[in-house]
Amino acid sequence: MLVFGNVIAIDEAKARVRLKLPDMDDYETPGWIFVPQACTVGDKSYNLPAINTLVAAVMDSEMQDGCLLGALYNDEDVCILGDKNVKYIKFEDGAYFKYDKTTGFFEGKAPNKIYMEAPVIELKGDVVNTGNFSSTGQVSDNKSSMQAMRDVYNSHTHTCPDGTTSTAMGQM
């Protein structure tokens, strides 16, 4: 049976929810309802609706067991976009992922920090930075490393017109 209700409890460890069904005199499902995930064997995904989210579910005839179909927009929680070519996930803290299939533009935002870890992170194309850049490792281009340039600068000397020599004014 297809039902519509609001999430009233979440079992975060098992990815299940309980529902209140307004069309059935505010009946509360006694058991936990499965929340489908994109993948659960090998690769894993995790996404749960928030408390009070309006959802659709399929329930057995005794209303004891069921499976969530998904969250629904309504008059209170309105659709945030109106473009079938855009995939978008927005988080309460302002973070988001957005991809526009028509332009090929991917955009993301995090309120604090973005962390990536891999043996190699490769960027292809120009990199534009409007903030500071720092590194705890070597910084290199296709000619040399920053350390090699420092070694040359720090050890170089100049011959002055009077025949004396001088070294760099301070180490890099």
C-alpha positions in Angstrom: 0.0 0.0 0.0 1.3 3.5 -0.9 1.3 5.9 2.0 2.5 9.4 2.7 3.8 10.5 6.0 6.4 12.4 8.0 9.6 10.9 9.5 9.3 10.8 13.3 12.3 8.7 14.3 15.6 7.7 12.7 17.8 4.6 13.4 21.1 6.1 12.1 23.0 2.8 12.6 20.6 0.7 10.5 19.4 3.4 8.1 15.7 3.0 8.9 12.9 5.4 9.9 9.6 5.4 11.6 6.6 7.4 10.1 3.5 9.3 11.2 0.8 9.0 8.6 -1.6 12.0 8.7 -4.1 10.5 6.2 -4.5 7.5 8.6 -5.4 9.4 11.8 -1.7 10.1 12.6 -1.0 6.4 12.8 2.7 5.8 13.8 4.4 2.9 12.2 5.4 0.5 15.0 8.3 -1.0 13.1 11.3 0.5 11.3 10.9 1.3 7.6 13.8 0.6 5.3 15.5 3.6 3.6 16.9 2.5 0.2 20.5 3.5 -0.5 22.3 3.9 -3.8 24.6 0.9 -3.0 25.1 -1.4 0.0 27.5 -4.2 -1.0 31.1 -3.4 -1.7 30.6 0.3 -2.4 28.5 1.9 0.2 26.3 5.0 0.4 24.5 6.7 3.2 21.7 9.3 3.1 18.8 9.6 5.5 15.8 12.0 5.6 15.6 14.5 8.5 12.9 14.4 11.1 9.6 15.8 9.8 10.5 15.2 6.2 7.4 14.4 4.1 8.0 11.0 2.4 6.3 8.3 0.3 6.5 4.7 1.4 5.2 1.3 0.4 3.8 -0.7 3.4 2.5 -4.2 3.8 -1.2 -4.7 4.4 -0.7 -4.8 8.2 1.3 -1.6 8.2 4.1 -3.3 10.0 6.8 -3.5 7.4 7.7 -1.2 4.5 10.2 0.6 2.4 10.7 4.3 1.9 10.4 5.5 -1.7 11.7 9.0 -1.2 11.3 12.5 0.2 8.7 14.8 -1.3 8.6 18.6 -1.9 5.4 20.3 -0.6 4.0 23.8 0.0 6.3 24.2 3.1 9.4 22.6 1.7 9.5 23.9 -1.8 11.6 22.7 -4.7 14.9 24.7 -4.8 15.5 24.5 -8.5 13.5 24.2 -11.7 16.0 22.8 -14.2 16.0 19.1 -15.2 19.6 19.5 -16.3 20.9 20.4 -12.9 21.8 17.9 -10.2 22.0 19.6 -6.8 22.5 18.7 -3.2 22.2 21.5 -0.6 23.0 21.0 3.1 21.6 23.0 6.0 24.9 24.6 6.9 25.2 26.2 3.4 27.4 23.5 1.8 26.3 22.3 -1.7 27.2 20.3 -4.8 25.9 21.4 -8.1 26.4 20.0 -11.6 24.8 21.5 -14.8 24.8 19.0 -17.6 24.2 21.6 -20.3 27.3 23.7 -19.4 29.4 20.9 -17.9 30.0 23.2 -14.9 30.6 21.5 -11.4 30.4 23.7 -8.4 30.8 23.0 -4.7 31.0 24.9 -1.5 31.9 24.0 2.1 31.6 26.4 5.0 34.9 25.2 6.6 37.3 23.1 4.7 37.5 20.6 1.8 39.8 17.6 2.5 41.0 15.2 -0.2 43.6 12.4 0.3 45.2 10.4 -2.5 48.8 9.5 -3.4 48.4 11.9 -6.4 45.8 14.6 -7.0 45.9 15.8 -10.6 44.3 19.0 -11.9 44.1 19.5 -15.6 43.6 23.0 -16.8 44.3 26.4 -15.4 44.1 26.9 -11.6 42.8 30.3 -10.4 43.3 31.1 -6.7 41.9 34.2 -5.0 43.3 33.3 -1.6 46.6 32.3 -0.1 48.5 29.2 -1.1 50.6 27.2 1.3 52.4 23.8 1.2 54.2 21.6 3.7 55.9 19.8 0.9 57.8 20.9 -2.2 56.4 23.4 -4.7 57.6 22.9 -8.3 56.9 23.8 -11.8 58.2 22.3 -15.1 61.6 24.1 -14.6 62.6 23.8 -11.0 61.5 23.6 -7.4 61.1 26.5 -5.0 63.9 24.9 -2.8 66.3 24.8 -5.8 65.6 28.5 -6.5 66.2 29.3 -2.8 69.5 27.4 -2.9 70.7 29.4 -5.9 69.5 32.7 -4.4 70.9 32.1 -0.9 74.3 31.1 -2.1 74.9 33.7 -4.9 77.3 36.7 -4.5 77.7 40.0 -6.3 81.0 41.6 -7.2 80.7 45.3 -6.3 82.4 48.1 -8.4 85.1 48.4 -5.8 86.0 44.7 -6.2 84.4 43.5 -3.0 81.7 40.8 -3.0 78.3 40.8 -1.2 75.8 38.1 -0.6 72.0 38.1 -0.7 70.2 40.4 1.7 68.6 37.8 3.9 67.9 34.1 3.3 64.8 33.0 1.4 
